[in-house]
């Protein structure tokens, strides 16, 4: 399933135009531009811990 991975506080994980960073916890991921900045978008989002 695709989506924005979140941290332990429920905040989207931000990135700085670095797809490798986004892919470390997902099947594949990339930096995606949002109104407020950049966040990781992932295919294969891991379940929340």
DSSP file (Angstrom, degrees, kcal/mol; ACC not computed):
  #  RESIDUE AA STRUCTURE BP1 BP2  ACC     N-H-->O    O-->H-N    N-H-->O    O-->H-N    TCO  KAPPA ALPHA  PHI   PSI    X-CA   Y-CA   Z-CA
    1    1 A X              0   0    0      0, 0.0    44,-2.3     0, 0.0    43,-1.0   0.000 360.0 360.0 360.0 144.8    0.0    0.0    0.0
    2    2 A X  E     +A   43   0A   0     41,-0.2     2,-0.3    42,-0.2    41,-0.2  -0.662 360.0 108.0 -97.7 153.0    1.3    3.5   -0.7
    3    3 A X  E     -A   42   0A   0     39,-2.3    39,-2.9    -2,-0.3     2,-0.6  -0.976  66.7 -59.2 168.4-176.0    1.3    6.4    1.6
    4    4 A X        -     0   0    0     -2,-0.3    37,-0.2    37,-0.2     2,-0.1  -0.836  47.6-135.9 -93.4 118.1    3.3    8.8    3.8
    5    5 A X        -     0   0    0     -2,-0.6     8,-1.6    35,-0.3     2,-0.3  -0.452  23.9-152.6 -68.3 149.1    5.3    7.0    6.5
    6    6 A X  B     -D   12   0B   0      6,-0.2     6,-0.2    -2,-0.1     2,-0.0  -0.866   8.1-122.0-124.0 157.4    5.0    8.8    9.9
    7    7 A X    >   -     0   0    0      4,-2.6     3,-1.9    -2,-0.3    -1,-0.1  -0.155  49.4 -79.9 -84.7-173.3    7.3    9.0   12.9
    8    8 A X  T 3  S+     0   0    0      1,-0.3    -1,-0.1     2,-0.1    -2,-0.0   0.687 131.6  53.2 -65.2 -18.2    6.4    7.9   16.4
    9    9 A X  T 3  S-     0   0    0      2,-0.1    -1,-0.3     3,-0.0     3,-0.1   0.404 120.4-106.2 -95.4   1.0    4.5   11.2   16.9
   10   10 A X  S <  S+     0   0    0     -3,-1.9     2,-0.3     1,-0.3    -2,-0.1   0.579  74.8 138.4  86.6  10.4    2.4   10.7   13.8
   11   11 A X        -     0   0    0      1,-0.1    -4,-2.6     3,-0.0    -1,-0.3  -0.675  60.1-106.1 -90.1 142.9    4.2   13.4   11.8
   12   12 A X  B     -D    6   0B   0     -2,-0.3     2,-0.6    -6,-0.2    -6,-0.2  -0.354  38.6-109.4 -62.0 146.1    5.1   12.8    8.1
   13   13 A X        -     0   0    0     -8,-1.6    27,-2.8    27,-0.2    -8,-0.1  -0.695  35.1-145.1 -82.9 120.4    8.8   12.1    7.6
   14   14 A X  B     -B   39   0A   0     -2,-0.6     2,-0.3    25,-0.2    25,-0.3  -0.421  18.7-176.5 -84.3 161.7   10.5   15.0    5.9
   15   15 A X        -     0   0    0     23,-0.9     2,-0.4    17,-0.1    23,-0.3  -0.937  29.3-129.2-149.3 168.5   13.3   14.8    3.3
   16   16 A X  S    S-     0   0    0     -2,-0.3     3,-0.1     2,-0.1     5,-0.1  -0.670  75.0 -65.4-126.4  75.8   15.6   17.0    1.3
   17   17 A X  S    S+     0   0    0     -2,-0.4     2,-0.3     1,-0.1    13,-0.0   0.905  97.3 130.0  45.5  55.0   15.3   15.7   -2.3
   18   18 A X    >>  -     0   0    0      1,-0.1     4,-1.3     2,-0.0     3,-0.5  -0.790  34.7-178.6-139.6  93.0   16.9   12.4   -1.4
   19   19 A X  H 3> S+     0   0    0     -2,-0.3     4,-1.8     1,-0.2    10,-0.2   0.819  82.6  63.6 -63.4 -31.7   15.0    9.3   -2.6
   20   20 A X  H 3> S+     0   0    0      1,-0.2     4,-0.6     2,-0.2    -1,-0.2   0.908 100.9  52.1 -58.7 -42.3   17.5    7.0   -1.0
   21   21 A X  H X4 S+     0   0    0     -3,-0.5     3,-0.8     1,-0.2     4,-0.3   0.904 110.4  48.1 -60.0 -43.0   16.6    8.3    2.4
   22   22 A X  H >< S+     0   0    0     -4,-1.3     3,-0.6     1,-0.2    -1,-0.2   0.807 107.7  55.9 -69.9 -29.3   12.9    7.7    1.7
   23   23 A X  H >< S+     0   0    0     -4,-1.8     3,-0.6     6,-0.3    -1,-0.2   0.568  82.5  86.7 -80.7  -8.3   13.5    4.1    0.5
   24   24 A X  T << S+     0   0    0     -3,-0.8    -1,-0.2    -4,-0.6    -2,-0.1   0.829 102.5  26.6 -67.1 -30.5   15.3    2.9    3.6
   25   25 A X  T <  S+     0   0    0     -3,-0.6    21,-0.4    -4,-0.3     2,-0.2   0.347 120.2  59.7-110.2   5.5   12.1    1.9    5.5
   26   26 A X  S <  S-     0   0    0     -3,-0.6    18,-0.2    -4,-0.2     3,-0.2  -0.757  88.2-108.9-126.8 169.9    9.9    1.2    2.4
   27   27 A X  S    S-     0   0    0     16,-1.2     2,-0.3    17,-0.5    17,-0.2   0.943 105.6 -18.8 -62.1 -48.0    9.8   -1.1   -0.6
   28   28 A X  E    S+C   43   0A   0     15,-1.7    15,-3.2    -6,-0.1    -1,-0.3  -0.961  76.5 174.0-155.3 149.6   10.5    2.1   -2.6
   29   29 A X  E     -C   42   0A   0     -2,-0.3     2,-0.3    13,-0.2    -6,-0.3  -0.980   9.6-171.3-154.4 163.3   10.1    5.7   -1.8
   30   30 A X  E     -C   41   0A   0     11,-2.3    11,-2.7    -2,-0.3     2,-0.3  -0.985  36.6 -91.9-154.3 160.4   10.7    9.2   -3.1
   31   31 A X  E     -C   40   0A   0     -2,-0.3     2,-0.4     9,-0.2     9,-0.2  -0.600  41.7-165.4 -75.2 133.0   10.6   12.9   -1.9
   32   32 A X  E     -C   39   0A   0      7,-2.9     7,-2.3    -2,-0.3     2,-0.4  -0.981  18.4-123.7-125.8 132.2    7.3   14.4   -2.7
   33   33 A X  E     +C   38   0A   0     -2,-0.4     2,-0.2     5,-0.2     5,-0.2  -0.615  32.7 177.8 -79.6 126.5    6.5   18.2   -2.7
   34   34 A X  E >   -C   37   0A   0      3,-4.0     3,-0.9    -2,-0.4     0, 0.0  -0.706  46.6 -96.0-115.0 171.2    3.7   19.3   -0.4
   35   35 A X  T 3  S+     0   0    0      1,-0.2     3,-0.1    -2,-0.2    -2,-0.0   0.872 125.5  40.0 -54.6 -39.0    2.4   22.7    0.3
   36   36 A X  T 3  S-     0   0    0      1,-0.2     2,-0.3    -3,-0.0    -1,-0.2   0.475 128.4 -71.6 -94.8  -3.0    4.5   23.0    3.5
   37   37 A X  E <  S- C   0  34A   0     -3,-0.9    -3,-4.0     2,-0.0     2,-0.4  -0.995  71.7 -31.7 150.2-154.2    7.7   21.3    2.2
   38   38 A X  E     + C   0  33A   0     -2,-0.3   -23,-0.9   -23,-0.3     2,-0.3  -0.841  50.2 174.1-106.8 139.6    9.0   17.9    1.2
   39   39 A X  E     -BC  14  32A   0     -7,-2.3    -7,-2.9    -2,-0.4     2,-0.3  -0.970  35.8 -99.3-139.6 155.5    7.9   14.6    2.6
   40   40 A X  E     - C   0  31A   0    -27,-2.8     2,-0.4    -2,-0.3   -35,-0.3  -0.568  29.8-164.1 -74.6 134.3    8.7   10.9    1.9
   41   41 A X  E     - C   0  30A   0    -11,-2.7   -11,-2.3    -2,-0.3     2,-0.4  -0.976  15.5-165.7-113.5 134.3    6.1    9.0   -0.1
   42   42 A X  E     -AC   3  29A   0    -39,-2.9   -39,-2.3    -2,-0.4     2,-0.5  -0.936  24.9-149.0-126.9 144.5    6.4    5.3    0.0
   43   43 A X  E    S+AC   2  28A   0    -15,-3.2   -15,-1.7    -2,-0.4   -16,-1.2  -0.929  95.8  26.0 -97.7 133.8    5.2    2.2   -1.9
   44   44 A X  S    S-     0   0    0    -43,-1.0   -17,-0.5    -2,-0.5    -1,-0.2   0.939  85.1-160.4  77.1  50.2    5.0   -0.6    0.6
   45   45 A X        -     0   0    0    -44,-2.3    -1,-0.2    -3,-0.4   -19,-0.1  -0.442  18.2-122.8 -63.8 129.0    4.6    1.5    3.8
   46   46 A X        -     0   0    0    -21,-0.4     3,-0.1    -2,-0.2    -1,-0.1  -0.387  33.4 -94.1 -70.2 153.0    5.6   -0.6    6.8
   47   47 A X        -     0   0    0      1,-0.1    -1,-0.1    -2,-0.1     2,-0.1  -0.335  49.8 -95.0 -63.9 149.3    2.9   -1.1    9.5
   48   48 A X              0   0    0      1,-0.1    -1,-0.1    -3,-0.1   -41,-0.1  -0.382 360.0 360.0 -66.2 143.0    3.2    1.4   12.4
   49   49 A X              0   0    0     -3,-0.1    -1,-0.1    -2,-0.1    -2,-0.1   0.427 360.0 360.0 -92.3 360.0    5.1    0.2   15.4
